[in-house]
Every structure is written in structure tokens, then in C-alpha cells.
């Protein structure tokens, strides 16, 4: 009887051990295996010739990925100030002057201006604009302050050197 129990103990010991093999390749870059990226588009000019709209294409993203767009709205002491789009500007009386907005698909983003008379909007807001398109996993969007470009980039662990830059000209 002792031999049978010993035999079962030895078989059980081998049976409950997990199999182990070589470690697999590392996962994709990003936070917890999440993919994300930033594309900067420069020299964006909104004119009547382009219907106050530009389209930027990128590699197809997953159905669940999200896109955020930020506009370089200023520089303070050498630090870029990024404003989340949609971004609305009003006349002093409180009526709508214009705004920037966007729509995206799995492989492109359309950034456009909306307003009553876009041709009269100051060149400061229409000519040579810079935008950053941030692609993020859908699960990630609820865990960060979207209004803060720095918070989003930090959470995605994206360095300035990793930003793909495209000149629209």
C-alpha cells in the first residue's frame, strides 16, 4: 500500500508541474503592450482653396483605437501649449467666430474649420498651423485627462523623438 501511495505521489508531483519553454519575443512598444503613436503635421493652412480642411493619412488603426487632435496654440517660456480639438473661438459679444474640429477613420483624419466667414479669420489662426494627431487604444482613453496633451503622451510613454513629423507643403 505504501508503494502505491508513493507511486501516486511521484506521478502527481510530475503532473502538477507546469511546462516551461523559452521566453517569447517582447511585445509591442507602449504602456502595458498598448500601441499608441503621434503624428505631427506642420504648415497646415486653411483656405477657401482647400475648403478650410485638410486630410492626413496614416497606417490603418484597430477598430477600437481612438484619435485625438491637438493644435499648437502658443509657446510659453519655450514650452509648447497644445489645445485639444475641437477648439472654439468666440467674438467679444459671445457669438461663434470659428472653431477647429475633426473626424477620423481607420486610416485618416480630416481637420477642418467651421464658422460664419472663415475667410475673415486672422491668418494667425488659419496659416501655418501645427497639429498633433494622437492614436490611442480605446481602453486607455478613460484613464487619462484628454485635455492635457502632456498627460496623454506621458501615459502612452511616447518620447518627443518618436513623433512622426509630416510637412503638408
C-alpha positions in Angstrom: 0.0 0.0 0.0 2.9 2.4 0.8 4.4 1.7 -2.6 1.2 2.6 -4.4 0.8 5.9 -2.4 4.5 6.7 -3.1 3.9 5.9 -6.8 0.8 8.2 -6.9 2.8 10.9 -5.1 5.6 10.8 -7.7 3.2 10.8 -10.6 1.2 13.7 -9.0 4.4 15.7 -8.5 5.2 15.5 -12.2 1.6 16.0 -13.3 1.2 19.2 -11.3 4.4 20.8 -12.5 3.9 23.4 -15.3 5.6 23.1 -18.6 8.1 25.8 -19.3 9.7 26.7 -22.6 11.8 29.6 -23.9 10.5 33.1 -23.4 8.7 34.6 -26.3 9.6 37.7 -28.1 9.0 41.1 -26.4 5.6 42.7 -27.0 5.0 45.9 -29.0 6.3 49.1 -27.6 4.0 51.2 -25.4 2.4 51.1 -22.0 1.4 47.6 -21.0 1.6 46.4 -24.6 -0.8 49.1 -25.7 0.0 50.7 -29.0 -0.1 54.4 -29.5 1.5 57.0 -31.6 1.8 60.6 -32.5 1.9 62.3 -35.9 2.8 66.0 -36.2 1.6 67.8 -39.3 3.1 71.2 -40.0 2.5 74.0 -42.4 -1.3 73.4 -42.4 -3.1 76.3 -44.0 -6.9 76.6 -44.1 -8.0 78.5 -47.2 -11.0 78.6 -49.4 -8.9 76.6 -52.0 -8.9 73.6 -49.6 -12.4 74.3 -48.3 -10.8 75.1 -44.9 -10.0 71.4 -44.4 -7.0 69.1 -44.6 -6.8 65.3 -44.6 -3.8 63.4 -43.2 -3.5 59.7 -43.8 -1.8 57.2 -41.5 -1.3 53.4 -41.2 -4.7 51.7 -40.5 -5.6 51.5 -36.8 -7.7 49.0 -35.0 -11.4 49.4 -34.9 -11.2 50.1 -31.1 -8.4 52.7 -31.4 -9.3 56.4 -30.8 -7.8 59.5 -32.3 -7.2 62.8 -30.5 -6.1 66.0 -32.3 -4.2 68.9 -30.6 -3.3 72.3 -32.1 -0.2 74.2 -31.2 -1.9 77.3 -29.8 1.2 79.0 -28.4 4.5 78.9 -26.7 5.1 79.9 -23.0 8.7 80.3 -21.9 9.9 77.9 -24.6 7.2 75.3 -23.8 4.6 74.3 -26.4 1.0 74.8 -25.5 -1.3 72.2 -27.1 -5.0 72.7 -27.2 -7.4 69.8 -27.6 -9.6 70.0 -30.8 -12.5 70.8 -31.0 -11.3 74.3 -30.1 -13.9 77.1 -30.3 -13.2 80.9 -30.6 -15.9 83.5 -30.0 -16.4 87.1 -30.9 -16.3 89.6 -28.0 -20.1 89.6 -27.9 -20.1 85.8 -27.3 -21.2 84.7 -30.7 -19.3 82.0 -32.6 -16.4 83.2 -34.7 -14.9 79.9 -35.7 -13.8 76.5 -34.4 -11.4 73.7 -35.4 -12.9 70.2 -35.4 -12.0 66.8 -36.8 -13.3 63.4 -37.9 -11.3 60.2 -38.3 -11.5 56.9 -40.0 -9.3 53.8 -39.5 -6.7 55.4 -41.8 -7.1 59.1 -41.9 -8.1 62.3 -40.0 -9.9 65.3 -41.5 -9.2 68.5 -39.6 -11.4 71.4 -40.6 -12.6 74.9 -39.6 -16.2 75.8 -39.1 -17.6 79.4 -38.9 -19.7 82.1 -40.5 -17.0 83.8 -42.6 -13.7 81.8 -42.4 -12.0 84.0 -45.0 -12.0 86.8 -42.4 -10.4 84.8 -39.7 -6.9 86.1 -38.9 -4.0 84.4 -40.6 -2.7 83.7 -37.1 -5.4 81.1 -36.8 -5.5 79.8 -40.5 -2.0 79.8 -41.9 1.0 77.6 -41.0 -0.8 75.8 -38.2 0.7 72.7 -36.4 -1.4 69.8 -35.3 -0.6 66.6 -33.5 -2.6 63.5 -34.1 -2.5 61.1 -31.2 -3.6 57.5 -31.8 -4.5 55.7 -28.6 -6.1 52.4 -27.6 -9.8 52.7 -26.6 -9.3 51.2 -23.2 -6.7 53.9 -22.4 -9.0 56.9 -23.1 -10.9 56.8 -19.8 -7.7 56.6 -17.7 -6.2 59.9 -18.6 -7.1 63.6 -18.9 -7.6 64.1 -22.6 -7.4 67.9 -22.2 -3.7 67.6 -21.2 -1.5 66.7 -24.1 1.4 66.1 -21.7 -0.7 63.7 -19.6 -1.7 61.7 -22.7 1.8 61.5 -24.1 3.2 60.6 -20.7 0.7 57.8 -20.2 1.5 56.4 -23.6 5.2 56.7 -22.8 5.9 58.5 -26.1 9.1 60.5 -26.3 9.5 63.6 -28.5 12.0 61.7 -30.7 9.3 59.1 -31.5 6.9 61.6 -33.0 6.5 61.2 -36.8 6.6 64.6 -38.5 4.9 65.4 -41.8 5.2 68.7 -43.6 2.0 69.3 -45.6 3.5 71.7 -48.1 
